[in-house]
Structure formats: C-alpha cells, structure tokens
Amino acid sequence: MENSKIELKNKKKAVPLKGMMDNVMEQFNSAADHIDLHPNIRKILSITNNEILVNFPVKMDNGNVEVFTGYRVQHNGALGPYKGGLRYHATVDLDAARALAMWMTWKTSLAGLPYGGAKGGIKIDPSLYSQSELERITRRFTFALADNIGPEHDIPAPDVNTNSQTMAWIADTYMSTRPPAQRSANQHVVTGKPDGSGGLEGRDRATGFGVYLTIKFWADKNNMDLNGKRFIVQGFGNVGYWASVFLEQDGAKLVGVQDAKGSIENQDGIDVESLFNYTQEKGGTVMDFPKSQLVAKNEFFSIDCDICIPAALGNQITKENAPHIKAKIIAEGANGPTNVEGEKILLDRGVVIIPDILCNSGGVIGSYFEWLQNRSGEIWHLEEVLDKLRKKLKGSFDKVYTYSENENVDFRTAAFCIAIQRIEKAYIQRGIFP
C-alpha cells in the first residue's frame, strides 16, 4: 500500500505552465512602450530582485522522509514590502513564480497599496498528502524560508490549493521562531488567516467579491443589467464560488462550470449554493451534478454565455479556443489566464477583457486591510470591510476605464500603464542607491 502511494505520487506530475514569463514580459513591454518608460527603470523592472529556492526534508505519516522543493520570488519592492500568495501545485517552478511575482507588483501598484510583488509555493500535489503531512510540510517550508519573509519585508497569502489553515500554520511557525516579547508583533507575517487567529472578516470572499464588482462597474458604465445574464466559471474554488454568489444575487445565471476533473452545463441555470454543497460532499468536484450535462474539456469556453470568469490557472484562454468563446466579457479571476495570442483574437472580436491585475485585486486589497488591522490592533466587521473594498476597487476601476478611453487602449494596457507609472515615479523621486 505504501509503495503504491509513492508510485502514484511519482506518476501524477503535471506539465509546467509554459510561456507565463513571455506573456507578462510582452504585456509589460507593450505598456512601457506606450508610456515611454525610462530605459534604466525598464531594466530594473524587467528582472526580479530575489529568487529563493529551498529543498527541505519532511517525515511522512508512514515514517519515510520526502524532500520537497519550495520557491519564493521577490520581484520589486520600490513601493513597500513584498506581497503575494503561496501556491501548492505540481506546476510551481521558478518561471511561473517569476511571472506571478511580476503580476503582483503591477497589481499592488494599480491598487495604490504600499506593497511590492512576490509569489511562491511548493511543487506538490496536495491531494496526495494527509492533513498532518501538509501541516508538517508547511511548517518546515516556513522554517526553510526563515528571514526571507517577515511582516515588514515579505508577506505571503493564500493562493492555489492553500487557505486560511495554511496561513495559520505559517504564522504560528514564524512567530514561534521569534523571541517571546516579539511574537505577537509578528502576527501579520501572513494575511488570509482564520478569523480567530488575526484574520480579517470577509477576507475569504474578497477576491471573488472584487471579480463581481469589476463586472458590475463595467456593466453600470455600459448600461447593462446583470439580471438574466448568463455566466460560466472555470474553477469553482474560493474565487469562482464567491464571484458566482454575488452575481447570482444580482440575478445573473450560472450556466457552466469547469474544474480539474471535468465540465458541466445547464442553460436553465445552476444553483450556486446547491453546487457548492454538492462539491463539499463529493471531494471538491462538480462532476455528475444533478440536472446538468457533461461538456468536453476543450468545449467549455465555447459554452453560450454573456460573461466568462476564468478563475483557475494561467494560460487557459489561447489562440486555439479564443475564436470559439461566445462571452462578451472576460473577467480574469485567475492570474494570467489569457495568453497574449488569445487576447489579440478576443480584442479583435470586440470582447471586453477585465485584466487580472484589476479584476482579482480584491484579494490583495483585503490582505492589506488585514495587515493594517493586525498592526493597529483593530477589528473590522464584515460590512465595513466590504464597503472599504468597494470604494478601493471603484477608484482603481475608474482610473483604468478613464485611461483606456482617453488613450484609446485596451483595459490591460491601461492598467499596466497606470501601475508602471506609479513605480517609475517612486524611482525618479528616490533615485538609485548609491
């Protein structure tokens, strides 16, 4: 039994996400050209500041030791401490971490936060490990990172296959390595913690709420009523679920969902809460949900709908499937879900793309609120958090929308230009040491 488990772990290796760095660099260079970014600052922003790779051993439940590889890439800290998620996935590698860290730099800058960008994780399929094994892996990874993270240096958060429990383990491990008098002052080493352990009420829904809000803001600008509009969601995790909840409350209809195991469709509508409860009972999958039909994996994005929310992994919308997308709005709940070739096709067809660094920035804004709450010793309630989130995102959205109109560029280019110009200003004002 033990041997078969190890064999299964070795077999289930995913193909790494290819081209993510190419995508983010093309997006960056396009915006940099548009704003005539200073060549010296372009050089600085084209590379990462620090890249940390750690190999660490962990004892498994059966007594065997496995060695895991973890990463943390810190792209740029001109605006403040590094900020970004940790993901547990078989596709985690340096190339993916570099790209995701860069996107975080633009995201935090666009949102007007005092943060830089970082990203990381462990190359692992978490479904193959017990809860106690995942705890030991997480704590050992935290110890291996050591002072490469810190509440005023680099603040991780949840990402793919990590959650509030993961963050609680990291916070406890990190705080335990500090002198007793400093432990409580280091609680904000991570964000996305559980409510009872220094977490922010509403942080669980912040990203999905932000996805919904950016769709709502665009609809309001264009006199579109969301009531009756059909939407599909790729990835029914935290982001996909909460975006669906808020859209459904506005009368929109969920008609298609895809997860790692398959895709379902029902043009009459899929009840969001019923589907969520079903996935909880079935180990997280939407497969075989009652009153739905199966859809081939490569046909999911061609489902007839008004709004498409890719909320899973990167590089999902490509030149192969972009011509078949029927949605008029793509709201990027995931990081880098649309590659450059796919985006060109969609833009030529008149499809609106709300870019990831705007669309899913509710998560990092919520993290910022939690960080502030921990630093000041305050406790904010849900209504207050969502109201602050709405105001912050409305400001970002309006800036991007206005820039796009005035400069006659797409939303992604507009968002990148605004984000890069803020960092450029910081470098011009501060200069380069020494």
Secondary structure, DSSP 4 states (H G I P E B T S, - for coil): -HHHHHHHHHH--PPPPPSHHHHHHHHHHHHHHHHT--HHHHHHHTS-SEEEEEEEEEE-TTS-EEEEEEEEEEEE-SSSSEEEEEEEETT--HHHHHHHHHHHHHHHHHTT-S-EEEEEEEE--GGGS-HHHHHHHHHHHHHHHGGGSBTTTEEEEE-TT--HHHHHHHHHHHHHTS-GGGSGGGGGGSSS--GGGTPPTTGGGHHHHHHHHHHHHHHHHTT---TT-EEEEE--SHHHHHHHHHHHHTT-EEEEEEETTEEEE-TT---HHHHHHHHHHTTT--TT-TT-EEE-GGGGGGS--SEEEE-S-SS-B-TTTGGG---SEEE--SSS-B-HHHHHHHHHTT-EEE-HHHHTTHHHHHHHHHHHHHHHT----HHHHHHHHHHHHHHHHHHHHHHHHHHT--HHHHHHHHHHHHHHHHHHHH----
